[in-house]
Amino acid sequence: MSNWYKNATDTNDIAVSSRIRLARNLKGLPFPSKMTTEQRIELNQKVKKAIIESNTPFAKSLKYIDMCDVPDTQKYAMVERHIISPEFAGITEPSAIILSADESISIMIGEEDHIRIQVILSGHNLTGAYDIAEQIDSLLCANLPFAFDSRLGFLTECPTNLGTGLRASVMLHLPALEWGGEIEELSNSIGKIGFTVRGLYGEGSKSAAALYQVSNQITLGLSENNALDNLKIITTQLIEKELEARKKLKKTELEDICFRSLGTLQNARILTSGEMMNLLSSVKLGKSMGILNIEASPIRVLIEAQPYMLMQKYGIMEPQDRDINRANMVREAFS
């Protein structure tokens, strides 16, 4: 299997990806913010034994990686691919990740909680992502003593994750709603019923390329299935609103924006990350609406042309050189 962003298709191109995260902690160990170095090493080994050394199909497809052995450039490239959180990349104490070959499964050990199970798939596929996450959760639960309270559910460092410990999200491409100035109003509306709208890289990040992550906020007093069903309803409604907004766009003006954006990507010699993402958003919209006939995946180009992803390919560079290499890479993709 390929990485989620390489599997991106135009089947449901408004929903770019679906992600499930489960937060879990072990009995007998303090939360990561209070752990000693020795306790962190102990935690890493316990989780490694429970997963990697288990006689399961998952074990054969997963790799244990000590994050102390990963250069910073690679760590932040993993953030850009949405494999790990920015907070996890910044940890200097012993931590580890268990990763599948296609990077759809990542288990962060020693982030805010002892264990963060993450599954990310392309498209609108919350059910598929949750099914995989639940299998991993069951395997860990059978081999490790999870901190669980009959009244509060799974115990987590942050009280907002108490209960199921589930954070589900769908990344949506909403350029028409963004152009119409409707995002803030929609964000406020769904915020009142327990959902949040965040930027491309989650909490604290800004929107880029008209990509927004919609996720649940309520984890206590609600089952996993109910939380997923509610999120599916909300994201389906947002997709329908985006489709309606696209119908109202003026054809000639939209074509002009899409063709100008593609032309710039095909000819630019210097391209900043911000400019590229704005242009790719228009090109993605043009492709999905049948205005542009191109083979390249705008989402794949967007991910692979991020700063640290570029430095993984071309080596450490100054920003100006990075912008030149980005332009070269994008021109080749859309040639």
Rosetta silent file (secondary structure, phi, psi, omega in degrees, C-alpha in Angstrom):
SEQUENCE: MSNWYKNATDTNDIAVSSRIRLARNLKGLPFPSKMTTEQRIELNQKVKKAIIESNTPFAKSLKYIDMCDVPDTQKYAMVERHIISPEFAGITEPSAIILSADESISIMIGEEDHIRIQVILSGHNLTGAYDIAEQIDSLLCANLPFAFDSRLGFLTECPTNLGTGLRASVMLHLPALEWGGEIEELSNSIGKIGFTVRGLYGEGSKSAAALYQVSNQITLGLSENNALDNLKIITTQLIEKELEARKKLKKTELEDICFRSLGTLQNARILTSGEMMNLLSSVKLGKSMGILNIEASPIRVLIEAQPYMLMQKYGIMEPQDRDINRANMVREAFS
SCORE:     score description
SCORE:     0.000 S_00000001
   1 L     0.000  150.870  177.374    0.000    0.000    0.000 S_00000001
   2 L   -94.155  165.667  174.859    1.035    3.608   -0.600 S_00000001
   3 L   -58.157  156.405 -175.239    0.968    6.485    1.847 S_00000001
   4 H   -55.537  -40.013 -176.001   -2.461    8.068    2.357 S_00000001
   5 H   -75.915  -18.522  174.521   -1.631   11.125    0.263 S_00000001
   6 H   -82.605  -17.814  178.325   -0.408    8.956   -2.621 S_00000001
   7 L   -91.442   -1.869 -177.161   -3.733    7.132   -2.574 S_00000001
   8 L   -59.192  129.684  179.417   -5.710   10.372   -2.868 S_00000001
   9 L  -125.262  177.855  178.439   -8.248   10.127   -5.678 S_00000001
  10 L   -98.363   12.223  179.924  -10.984   12.343   -7.067 S_00000001
  11 L   -59.444  -47.443  175.063  -13.734    9.898   -6.066 S_00000001
  12 L  -137.623   74.395 -164.373  -14.659   12.091   -3.129 S_00000001
  13 L   -76.251  -11.304  175.191  -12.138   14.831   -3.510 S_00000001
  14 L   -71.401  -42.500  174.578  -13.639   17.206   -0.933 S_00000001
  15 E   -85.941  106.403 -174.767  -12.857   14.690    1.838 S_00000001
  16 E   -81.355  -44.737 -178.213   -9.088   14.346    1.531 S_00000001
  17 E  -154.851  159.640  176.530   -8.351   12.051    4.460 S_00000001
  18 E  -125.556  136.582 -176.985   -9.835   10.476    7.589 S_00000001
  19 E  -134.390  140.036  174.376   -7.921   10.028   10.816 S_00000001
  20 E  -120.599  131.710  172.933   -8.551    8.207   14.097 S_00000001
  21 E  -126.259  134.619  176.156   -6.507    8.789   17.237 S_00000001
  22 E  -121.476  126.862  178.613   -6.891    6.852   20.493 S_00000001
  23 E   -98.366  128.743 -179.432   -5.186    8.030   23.697 S_00000001
  24 E  -137.602  148.457  176.966   -4.207    5.348   26.208 S_00000001
  25 L  -134.599  155.776 -177.954   -2.156    5.260   29.421 S_00000001
  26 E   -99.864  145.656  173.430   -0.758    2.467   31.576 S_00000001
  27 L   -65.837  147.880  172.166   -1.430    1.843   35.242 S_00000001
  28 L    85.164   -2.736  177.596    1.515    2.347   37.565 S_00000001
  29 L  -124.675  138.758  176.207    3.326    4.978   35.483 S_00000001
  30 L   -67.707  164.003  176.394    2.950    8.770   35.756 S_00000001
  31 L   -62.653  155.756 -175.330    1.839   10.722   32.709 S_00000001
  32 H   -50.566  -36.263 -178.298    4.676   11.521   30.253 S_00000001
  33 H   -64.506  -18.048 -178.706    5.100   15.104   31.513 S_00000001
  34 H  -112.852    4.330 -175.265    6.075   13.670   34.937 S_00000001
  35 L   -81.126  146.616  172.250    8.052   10.606   33.805 S_00000001
  36 L   -81.658  168.388  177.379   11.754   10.099   34.435 S_00000001
  37 H   -58.719  -42.278 -179.045   14.093    9.026   31.647 S_00000001
  38 H   -63.897  -39.872  178.975   14.138    5.497   33.067 S_00000001
  39 H   -67.051  -36.091  177.649   10.333    5.337   33.123 S_00000001
  40 H   -64.894  -42.340  177.937   10.164    6.509   29.511 S_00000001
  41 H   -63.402  -41.612  177.350   12.567    3.757   28.459 S_00000001
  42 H   -60.146  -45.051  178.796   10.475    1.243   30.427 S_00000001
  43 H   -60.284  -47.012  179.820    7.317    2.456   28.669 S_00000001
  44 H   -55.701  -45.118 -176.918    8.918    2.158   25.230 S_00000001
  45 H   -70.205  -35.086  178.578    9.965   -1.418   25.880 S_00000001
  46 H   -64.943  -44.377 -179.258    6.589   -2.468   27.287 S_00000001
  47 H   -70.076  -39.579  177.730    4.711   -1.184   24.241 S_00000001
  48 H   -58.888  -45.432 -179.706    7.303   -2.615   21.861 S_00000001
  49 H   -64.430  -40.998 -177.606    6.944   -6.059   23.451 S_00000001
  50 H   -65.014  -31.840 -176.567    3.140   -5.881   23.388 S_00000001
  51 H  -102.253  -63.521 -171.818    3.026   -5.080   19.659 S_00000001
  52 L   -63.743  -38.037 -176.915    6.234   -6.022   17.830 S_00000001
  53 L   -92.106    6.585  177.447    6.810   -9.272   19.721 S_00000001
  54 L   -81.963  150.605 -179.114    3.186  -10.393   19.543 S_00000001
  55 L   -89.359   70.143 -176.679    2.313  -13.255   17.220 S_00000001
  56 L  -134.039  158.213  175.887   -0.120  -11.241   15.108 S_00000001
  57 H   -58.019  -33.174  179.579   -0.403  -10.106   11.479 S_00000001
  58 H   -60.270  -40.674 -175.296    0.090   -6.529   12.677 S_00000001
  59 H   -58.610  -34.407 -177.043    3.511   -7.355   14.106 S_00000001
  60 H   -72.886  -22.939 -175.536    4.831   -8.386   10.698 S_00000001
  61 H  -102.492    1.491 -175.472    3.852   -5.103    9.078 S_00000001
  62 E  -113.990  151.027  179.912    5.078   -2.733   11.806 S_00000001
  63 E  -127.261  134.753  177.124    8.496   -1.294   12.615 S_00000001
  64 E   -89.610  128.958 -178.420    9.722    0.063   15.953 S_00000001
  65 E  -127.811  122.579  173.843   11.697    3.315   15.672 S_00000001
  66 E   -78.404  118.684 -174.767   13.576    4.992   18.511 S_00000001
  67 H   -67.459  -18.951  176.016   12.990    8.711   17.936 S_00000001
  68 H   -65.595  -21.504 -179.721   16.379    9.549   19.438 S_00000001
  69 H   -91.778   -1.045 -176.047   17.885    7.994   16.298 S_00000001
  70 L  -100.258  121.603  178.034   15.784   10.126   13.920 S_00000001
  71 L   -61.121  153.289 -178.026   17.306   13.429   12.690 S_00000001
  72 H   -57.412  -38.404  179.509   15.193   16.542   13.200 S_00000001
  73 H   -57.510  -43.797  179.658   14.734   16.974    9.447 S_00000001
  74 H   -69.378  -36.502  179.275   13.120   13.535    9.225 S_00000001
  75 H   -60.624  -48.323 -176.185   10.989   14.155   12.320 S_00000001
  76 H   -75.992  -20.823  169.961    9.462   17.321   10.897 S_00000001
  77 H   -69.005  -33.103  175.486    9.008   15.670    7.507 S_00000001
  78 H   -67.322  -35.539  174.479    6.913   13.095    9.386 S_00000001
  79 H   -62.509  -44.426 -178.796    4.853   15.976   10.788 S_00000001
  80 H   -64.453  -26.697  176.199    4.317   17.264    7.246 S_00000001
  81 L   -88.915    2.052  178.664    3.079   13.809    6.226 S_00000001
  82 L    67.421   26.654  178.569    0.717   13.862    9.254 S_00000001
  83 L   -83.053  -40.049  179.260    2.373   10.767   10.773 S_00000001
  84 L  -129.778  165.999  179.218    3.275   12.410   14.087 S_00000001
  85 L   -85.254  155.969  174.909    2.246   15.571   15.913 S_00000001
  86 H   -58.211  -35.707  179.267    4.459   18.680   16.054 S_00000001
  87 H   -63.438  -41.292 -179.668    4.598   18.242   19.841 S_00000001
  88 H   -65.830  -37.851 -179.942    5.927   14.699   19.480 S_00000001
  89 H   -63.390  -29.057 -177.121    8.614   15.857   17.033 S_00000001
  90 L   -87.011   -2.392 -178.858    9.870   18.335   19.634 S_00000001
  91 L   -71.686  130.590  179.191   10.319   15.802   22.458 S_00000001
  92 L  -102.699  -16.917  176.884   13.960   15.389   23.486 S_00000001
  93 L   -75.409  163.658  179.411   13.389   12.696   26.135 S_00000001
  94 L   -54.411  126.518  177.348   13.319    8.990   25.101 S_00000001
  95 L  -150.000  167.253 -176.525   10.298    8.339   22.901 S_00000001
  96 E  -152.596  164.381  175.997    9.457    5.943   20.103 S_00000001
  97 E  -136.306  142.371  172.335    7.050    5.276   17.280 S_00000001
  98 E  -110.518  123.920 -167.377    5.698    2.060   15.821 S_00000001
  99 E  -130.110  139.287  173.853    4.991    2.558   12.135 S_00000001
 100 E   -82.967  160.130 -176.708    3.467    0.530    9.311 S_00000001
 101 L   -59.705  -35.661 -179.818    5.255    0.363    5.959 S_00000001
 102 L   -91.359    2.706  177.055    2.603    2.529    4.292 S_00000001
 103 L    64.906   13.438  175.975    2.516    4.911    7.277 S_00000001
 104 L   -74.260  -26.297  177.732   -1.251    4.523    7.634 S_00000001
 105 E  -112.548  126.194  172.285   -0.653    3.220   11.180 S_00000001
 106 E  -138.964  132.078  179.924    1.513    5.124   13.645 S_00000001
 107 E  -118.314  104.482 -179.884    1.682    4.507   17.377 S_00000001
 108 E   -83.539  129.077 -178.812    3.379    7.362   19.232 S_00000001
 109 E  -112.208  116.032  177.419    4.897    6.319   22.562 S_00000001
 110 L    91.855   28.037  173.346    5.489    9.051   25.134 S_00000001
 111 L   -82.989 -131.826  176.646    3.650   11.999   23.590 S_00000001
 112 L   -67.707  -35.758  174.646    1.054   13.764   25.802 S_00000001
 113 L  -113.060  167.684 -179.443   -0.209   10.301   26.774 S_00000001
 114 L   -57.608  -44.685 -175.611    1.724    7.045   27.059 S_00000001
 115 E  -132.307  130.325  171.407    0.245    5.714   23.810 S_00000001
 116 E  -122.781  104.958  176.692   -1.340    7.522   20.880 S_00000001
 117 E   -83.672  127.776  178.030   -2.710    5.106   18.283 S_00000001
 118 E  -130.694  134.699  172.561   -3.246    6.820   14.932 S_00000001
 119 E  -128.752  127.271  179.119   -4.708    5.493   11.698 S_00000001
 120 E  -128.504  127.608 -179.111   -4.980    7.761    8.661 S_00000001
 121 E  -128.324  156.202  178.276   -6.597    6.770    5.360 S_00000001
 122 E   -75.453  153.987  175.910   -7.400    8.695    2.212 S_00000001
 123 L    77.622 -168.549 -178.305  -10.942    9.882    1.503 S_00000001
 124 L   -92.444   83.920 -169.797  -14.047    9.847    3.703 S_00000001
 125 L  -139.700   55.271  179.235  -13.332    6.585    5.497 S_00000001
 126 H   -63.298  -39.131 -178.390  -13.762    7.000    9.248 S_00000001
 127 H   -63.144  -45.893  179.612  -15.192    3.499    9.646 S_00000001
 128 H   -62.296  -42.226  179.679  -12.216    1.855    7.946 S_00000001
 129 H   -66.195  -40.790 -179.302   -9.725    3.867   10.009 S_00000001
 130 H   -67.677  -38.924  179.299  -11.541    3.108   13.263 S_00000001
 131 H   -57.782  -41.987  179.197  -11.732   -0.627   12.545 S_00000001
 132 H   -68.258  -45.557 -179.612   -7.933   -0.750   12.215 S_00000001
 133 H   -61.040  -38.314 -178.904   -7.380    1.402   15.311 S_00000001
 134 H   -66.239  -37.040  177.413   -9.745   -0.789   17.340 S_00000001
 135 H   -63.066  -43.302  178.686   -7.808   -3.932   16.407 S_00000001
 136 H   -65.781  -42.232  179.368   -4.565   -2.353   17.616 S_00000001
 137 H   -59.865  -43.072  179.832   -6.290   -1.089   20.773 S_00000001
 138 H   -64.376  -40.388  178.629   -7.616   -4.580   21.528 S_00000001
 139 H   -62.929  -45.541  179.712   -4.163   -6.089   21.045 S_00000001
 140 H   -66.199  -40.901 -179.075   -2.580   -3.580   23.418 S_00000001
 141 H   -62.211  -32.950 -179.530   -5.401   -3.938   25.948 S_00000001
 142 H   -74.025  -18.685 -174.665   -4.854   -7.705   26.046 S_00000001
 143 H  -117.351  -11.139 -177.297   -1.154   -7.258   26.835 S_00000001
 144 L  -132.346  146.828  179.039   -0.936   -4.044   28.853 S_00000001
 145 L   -83.674   97.393 -179.802   -2.788   -2.745   31.962 S_00000001
 146 E   -72.423  145.948  174.537   -4.623    0.360   30.725 S_00000001
 147 L   -78.928  112.278 -173.889   -5.584    3.088   33.186 S_00000001
 148 E  -141.140  138.496  177.868   -9.385    2.906   33.179 S_00000001
 149 E  -120.675  135.499 -176.067  -12.104    4.144   35.509 S_00000001
 150 L   -62.182  -24.192 -179.438  -15.627    2.714   35.453 S_00000001
 151 L   -97.089  -38.484 -174.759  -17.094    6.228   35.675 S_00000001
 152 L   -98.091  -12.071 -178.237  -14.587    8.316   33.700 S_00000001
 153 E    81.145 -147.044  179.769  -13.486    5.757   31.110 S_00000001
 154 E   -69.868  131.316 -177.755   -9.884    5.807   29.824 S_00000001
 155 L   -86.902  132.168 -176.256   -7.749    8.135   31.934 S_00000001
 156 L  -132.546  157.749 -178.771   -5.747   10.726   30.001 S_00000001
 157 L   -62.814  -43.983  178.385   -3.395   13.560   30.914 S_00000001
 158 L   -90.606  124.875 -178.166   -5.686   16.174   29.372 S_00000001
 159 H   -58.096  -25.361 -178.497   -9.222   16.048   30.868 S_00000001
 160 H   -68.738  -12.046  178.755  -10.731   16.836   27.453 S_00000001
 161 H  -101.868   -0.544  179.733   -9.706   13.333   26.290 S_00000001
 162 L   -58.551  149.153  178.684  -11.282   11.459   29.223 S_00000001
 163 E   106.834 -110.168 -179.959  -13.789    8.760   28.329 S_00000001
 164 L   -78.725  -25.473 -174.014  -13.198    7.155   24.969 S_00000001
 165 L    69.767   15.599 -173.954   -9.868    8.901   24.365 S_00000001
 166 E   -95.690  128.179  168.029  -11.048    9.141   20.752 S_00000001
 167 E  -122.696  111.320  178.751  -10.200   12.006   18.418 S_00000001
 168 E  -109.668  141.821  179.942  -11.616   11.468   14.957 S_00000001
 169 E  -148.069  152.971  173.911  -11.117   13.960   12.153 S_00000001
 170 E  -126.505  129.967  176.353  -11.748   14.418    8.450 S_00000001
 171 E   -89.929  122.516 -176.374   -9.661   16.775    6.333 S_00000001
 172 E  -115.983  142.376  174.498  -11.896   18.682    3.926 S_00000001
 173 E   -98.239  111.680 -171.366  -11.041   20.863    0.928 S_00000001
 174 L  -126.284   56.674 -176.769  -13.436   23.825    1.150 S_00000001
 175 H   -66.264  -39.836 -177.599  -12.276   26.539   -1.281 S_00000001
 176 H   -66.950  -41.686  177.027  -15.750   27.732   -2.338 S_00000001
 177 H   -66.711  -35.645  177.815  -16.914   28.120    1.267 S_00000001
 178 H   -66.721  -45.268  178.693  -13.642   29.881    2.096 S_00000001
 179 H   -61.729  -32.874 -179.321  -14.021   32.304   -0.830 S_00000001
 180 L   -82.932    1.059  178.788  -17.562   33.011    0.325 S_00000001
 181 L    68.297   28.030 -174.782  -16.377   33.866    3.838 S_00000001
 182 L   -98.193   -8.075 -173.174  -18.507   31.121    5.387 S_00000001
 183 H   -63.169  -45.889 -177.235  -15.874   29.125    7.280 S_00000001
 184 H   -61.431  -43.418  179.431  -15.945   31.156   10.502 S_00000001
 185 H   -64.001  -43.585  178.344  -19.726   31.016   10.738 S_00000001
 186 H   -63.999  -40.398  179.218  -19.776   27.277   10.062 S_00000001
 187 H   -61.459  -43.005  178.440  -16.989   26.739   12.600 S_00000001
 188 H   -65.107  -38.486 -178.257  -18.954   28.608   15.255 S_00000001
 189 H   -65.789  -48.378 -177.592  -22.122   26.665   14.451 S_00000001
 190 H   -76.357  -20.530  175.509  -20.610   23.201   14.697 S_00000001
 191 H   -64.318  -29.958 -179.173  -18.571   24.263   17.731 S_00000001
 192 L   -71.789  -17.105 -179.412  -21.830   24.644   19.648 S_00000001
 193 L  -114.363   20.036  169.943  -22.627   20.953   19.108 S_00000001
 194 L    95.517   23.076  177.350  -19.238   19.530   20.075 S_00000001
 195 E  -128.909  158.197 -178.793  -17.072   19.734   16.970 S_00000001
 196 E  -132.572  150.263  176.769  -14.110   21.888   16.025 S_00000001
 197 E  -114.379  123.279 -178.487  -12.576   23.158   12.786 S_00000001
 198 E  -126.183  173.681 -178.199   -8.793   23.443   12.699 S_00000001
 199 E   -78.832 -169.702 -173.401   -6.082   24.150   10.165 S_00000001
 200 L   -57.370  -37.576 -176.638   -3.975   21.801    8.065 S_00000001
 201 L  -111.221   30.551  171.353   -1.814   20.593   10.973 S_00000001
 202 E    81.759 -150.433 -171.711   -4.446   20.468   13.693 S_00000001
 203 L   -57.043  128.666  177.449   -4.647   22.411   16.932 S_00000001
 204 L    85.120   -8.004 -177.853   -3.059   25.836   16.769 S_00000001
 205 L   -94.490  157.511  179.587   -2.349   25.673   13.033 S_00000001
 206 L   -93.560  162.513  176.208   -3.726   27.965   10.361 S_00000001
 207 L   -70.439  144.654  174.352   -5.662   27.004    7.279 S_00000001
 208 E  -145.543  140.768  179.506   -3.642   26.426    4.126 S_00000001
 209 L    57.920   27.332 -178.871   -4.816   25.456    0.633 S_00000001
 210 L    57.442   29.976  178.266   -8.420   25.724    1.918 S_00000001
 211 E  -100.766  128.456 -177.544   -7.848   22.487    3.854 S_00000001
 212 E  -131.768  138.589  175.390   -9.632   22.159    7.192 S_00000001
 213 E   -98.363  122.491  177.932   -9.687   19.391    9.789 S_00000001
 214 E  -106.296  124.668 -175.150  -13.097   18.793   11.336 S_00000001
 215 E  -141.530  163.781  177.727  -12.989   16.735   14.535 S_00000001
 216 E   -78.638  148.818  174.938  -14.987   15.749   17.617 S_00000001
 217 L  -109.213  -25.955 -175.654  -14.457   17.544   20.915 S_00000001
 218 L   -91.181  123.617  178.400  -16.615   15.385   23.198 S_00000001
 219 L  -122.444   -9.454 -176.994  -15.045   12.149   24.458 S_00000001
 220 L  -108.730  132.479  178.197  -16.882   11.673   27.759 S_00000001
 221 L    80.557   16.575 -178.289  -20.404   10.236   28.018 S_00000001
 222 L  -143.014  134.597  179.768  -20.507    9.224   24.375 S_00000001
 223 L   -74.367  161.642  177.974  -19.620    5.892   22.752 S_00000001
 224 H   -58.714  -44.383 -178.135  -17.026    5.641   19.982 S_00000001
 225 H   -64.373  -39.851  177.783  -19.676    4.653   17.441 S_00000001
 226 H   -64.212  -41.101  178.831  -21.912    7.585   18.371 S_00000001
 227 H   -62.389  -42.823  179.551  -18.991   10.004   18.074 S_00000001
 228 H   -66.630  -43.715  179.479  -18.104    8.621   14.636 S_00000001
 229 H   -60.266  -42.179  179.868  -21.707    8.689   13.431 S_00000001
 230 H   -65.214  -40.128  179.132  -22.071   12.315   14.512 S_00000001
 231 H   -67.274  -37.840  176.963  -18.849   13.308   12.780 S_00000001
 232 H   -60.527  -41.709  179.921  -19.934   11.539    9.593 S_00000001
 233 H   -63.576  -46.427 -178.578  -23.179   13.532    9.610 S_00000001
 234 H   -63.384  -46.994 -177.460  -21.381   16.853   10.146 S_00000001
 235 H   -68.298  -35.500  176.367  -18.720   16.238    7.477 S_00000001
 236 H   -63.024  -40.411  178.194  -21.322   15.002    4.983 S_00000001
 237 H   -65.595  -39.069  178.668  -23.282   18.220    5.542 S_00000001
 238 H   -66.728  -38.617  176.632  -20.147   20.318    5.036 S_00000001
 239 H   -61.514  -43.828  179.090  -19.378   18.444    1.814 S_00000001
 240 H   -63.566  -39.040  178.037  -22.910   19.166    0.576 S_00000001
 241 H   -65.258  -39.926  177.884  -22.529   22.854    1.470 S_00000001
 242 H   -64.912  -41.515  178.485  -19.236   23.035   -0.422 S_00000001
 243 H   -62.778  -40.826  177.701  -20.817   21.406   -3.485 S_00000001
 244 H   -64.698  -40.726  179.465  -23.683   23.915   -3.370 S_00000001
 245 H   -65.463  -35.191  179.199  -21.217   26.807   -3.036 S_00000001
 246 H   -66.106  -34.102  179.610  -19.261   25.524   -6.039 S_00000001
 247 H   -64.911  -24.662 -176.591  -22.405   25.595   -8.176 S_00000001
 248 L   -87.591   -8.143 -179.328  -22.747   29.322   -7.484 S_00000001
 249 L   -69.909  141.822  179.457  -19.250   30.209   -8.706 S_00000001
 250 L   -73.964  125.219 -170.274  -19.102   32.176  -11.960 S_00000001
 251 H   -56.133  -52.167 -175.470  -17.814   29.859  -14.677 S_00000001
 252 H   -65.693  -42.168  179.436  -15.490   32.232  -16.550 S_00000001
 253 H   -64.148  -41.592  179.568  -13.969   33.700  -13.383 S_00000001
 254 H   -64.654  -45.336  178.399  -13.424   30.221  -11.928 S_00000001
 255 H   -59.257  -40.508 -179.948  -11.809   28.956  -15.146 S_00000001
 256 H   -62.191  -45.106  179.132   -9.519   31.986  -15.157 S_00000001
 257 H   -61.833  -45.476 -176.228   -8.390   31.332  -11.574 S_00000001
 258 H   -66.297  -46.172 -178.439   -7.781   27.630  -12.226 S_00000001
 259 H   -69.614  -38.082  176.557   -5.867   28.074  -15.503 S_00000001
 260 H   -63.084  -41.888  179.753   -3.798   30.974  -14.128 S_00000001
 261 H   -62.808  -45.474  178.913   -2.897   28.881  -11.071 S_00000001
 262 H   -64.045  -41.589  179.605   -1.865   25.905  -13.195 S_00000001
 263 H   -60.859  -40.028  178.030    0.129   28.146  -15.511 S_00000001
 264 H   -65.205  -44.214  179.120    2.079   29.606  -12.605 S_00000001
 265 H   -63.268  -32.934 -178.531    2.848   26.154  -11.203 S_00000001
 266 H   -79.024  -14.658 -172.989    4.004   25.001  -14.637 S_00000001
 267 H  -128.388  -12.600 -177.133    6.326   27.966  -15.164 S_00000001
 268 L   -63.506  142.278  175.741    7.471   29.403  -11.824 S_00000001
 269 L  -104.133  -18.465  174.788   11.206   29.324  -11.082 S_00000001
 270 L  -134.586  129.257 -174.159   10.829   30.371   -7.444 S_00000001
 271 L  -143.896  113.504  176.601    7.896   29.143   -5.378 S_00000001
 272 L   -76.230  162.629  179.558    7.297   29.682   -1.673 S_00000001
 273 H   -62.262  -44.134 -178.244    5.350   27.140    0.334 S_00000001
 274 H   -63.599  -44.759  179.232    2.487   29.559    0.962 S_00000001
 275 H   -63.884  -43.264 -179.782    2.120   30.576   -2.681 S_00000001
 276 H   -58.564  -44.140 -176.414    2.281   26.968   -3.821 S_00000001
 277 H   -66.953  -38.045  175.840   -0.491   25.879   -1.467 S_00000001
 278 H   -62.806  -42.802  179.840   -2.820   28.659   -2.595 S_00000001
 279 H   -67.302  -41.696 -179.446   -2.217   27.757   -6.236 S_00000001
 280 H   -64.378  -33.015  177.462   -2.626   24.024   -5.595 S_00000001
 281 H   -60.479  -45.315  179.763   -5.965   24.650   -3.919 S_00000001
 282 H   -67.111  -38.420  179.544   -7.289   26.280   -7.106 S_00000001
 283 H   -67.836  -39.979  177.184   -5.788   23.547   -9.283 S_00000001
 284 H   -61.522  -43.098  177.411   -7.332   20.840   -7.105 S_00000001
 285 H   -62.105  -44.693  179.683  -10.703   22.570   -7.422 S_00000001
 286 H   -62.993  -37.524  178.521  -10.283   22.862  -11.187 S_00000001
 287 H   -67.782  -44.805 -176.399   -9.392   19.199  -11.517 S_00000001
 288 H   -68.375  -26.444 -179.098  -12.337   17.998   -9.423 S_00000001
 289 L   -94.636    5.422  176.591  -14.778   20.177  -11.392 S_00000001
 290 L    78.014   12.707  178.395  -13.510   18.971  -14.767 S_00000001
 291 L   -79.837  -39.773 -178.761  -12.015   22.331  -15.722 S_00000001
 292 L  -109.346  132.112  177.800   -8.417   21.091  -15.736 S_00000001
 293 L  -103.448   87.773 -178.061   -7.361   17.831  -17.366 S_00000001
 294 L  -130.755  151.997  179.644   -4.259   16.874  -15.382 S_00000001
 295 L   -92.830  -33.139 -175.022   -2.894   13.587  -14.071 S_00000001
 296 L   -62.302  144.781  176.906   -0.844   14.869  -11.127 S_00000001
 297 L   -89.269  114.473  178.521   -2.420   14.756   -7.663 S_00000001
 298 H   -57.362  -35.565 -179.552   -2.404   18.255   -6.105 S_00000001
 299 H   -67.512  -42.067  178.199   -2.511   16.755   -2.601 S_00000001
 300 H   -63.184  -43.203  178.337    0.521   14.570   -3.245 S_00000001
 301 H   -62.451  -42.158 -179.216    2.436   17.539   -4.659 S_00000001
 302 H   -58.873  -44.777 -178.965    1.385   19.677   -1.674 S_00000001
 303 H   -69.876  -47.226 -173.216    2.745   17.158    0.837 S_00000001
 304 H   -73.720  -13.525  179.570    5.943   16.276   -1.012 S_00000001
 305 L  -103.467   12.800  174.498    6.873   19.935   -1.602 S_00000001
 306 L   -69.942  157.506 -172.352    6.697   20.942    2.070 S_00000001
 307 H   -52.596  -50.807 -176.110    9.974   22.362    3.490 S_00000001
 308 H   -76.854  -29.050  174.081   11.252   19.331    5.400 S_00000001
 309 H   -63.762  -40.769  177.027   10.033   16.880    2.770 S_00000001
 310 H   -63.224  -41.397 -178.357   12.094   18.813    0.218 S_00000001
 311 H   -69.895  -25.473  172.794   15.149   18.728    2.484 S_00000001
 312 H   -65.912  -33.909 -176.894   14.802   14.964    2.812 S_00000001
 313 H   -84.849  -41.936 -172.543   15.053   14.758   -0.970 S_00000001
 314 H  -109.383   -8.119 -177.272   17.609   17.473   -1.744 S_00000001
 315 L    98.005  171.161 -179.218   19.463   17.954    1.541 S_00000001
 316 L   -63.579  131.942 -176.364   19.603   20.852    4.006 S_00000001
 317 L  -139.614  158.037  168.528   19.022   24.149    2.186 S_00000001
 318 L   -74.660  155.125 -178.060   18.527   27.835    2.775 S_00000001
 319 H   -51.930  -40.388 -179.290   14.922   29.027    2.214 S_00000001
 320 H   -63.439  -43.608  178.002   15.760   30.635   -1.161 S_00000001
 321 H   -65.939  -35.180  178.501   17.303   27.412   -2.490 S_00000001
 322 H   -64.573  -39.954  178.870   14.353   25.477   -1.136 S_00000001
 323 H   -65.487  -33.213  177.789   11.949   27.715   -3.055 S_00000001
 324 H   -70.529  -45.776  178.903   13.917   27.077   -6.251 S_00000001
 325 H   -64.747  -36.176  177.430   13.907   23.308   -5.753 S_00000001
 326 H   -61.906  -45.335  179.883   10.201   23.426   -4.924 S_00000001
 327 H   -60.794  -42.625  178.785    9.495   25.233   -8.192 S_00000001
 328 H   -61.127  -44.705 -177.376   11.538   22.661  -10.125 S_00000001
 329 H   -66.135  -43.122 -178.805    9.711   19.774   -8.492 S_00000001
 330 H   -68.077  -40.924  177.037    6.260   21.291   -9.051 S_00000001
 331 H   -58.153  -42.963  179.724    6.997   22.141  -12.702 S_00000001
 332 H   -64.188  -40.167 -178.640    8.011   18.549  -13.292 S_00000001
 333 H   -64.072  -35.815 -175.507    4.856   17.250  -11.594 S_00000001
 334 L  -105.444   13.237 -179.826    2.566   19.366  -13.777 S_00000001
 335 L   -68.160    0.000    0.000    4.534   19.232  -17.018 S_00000001
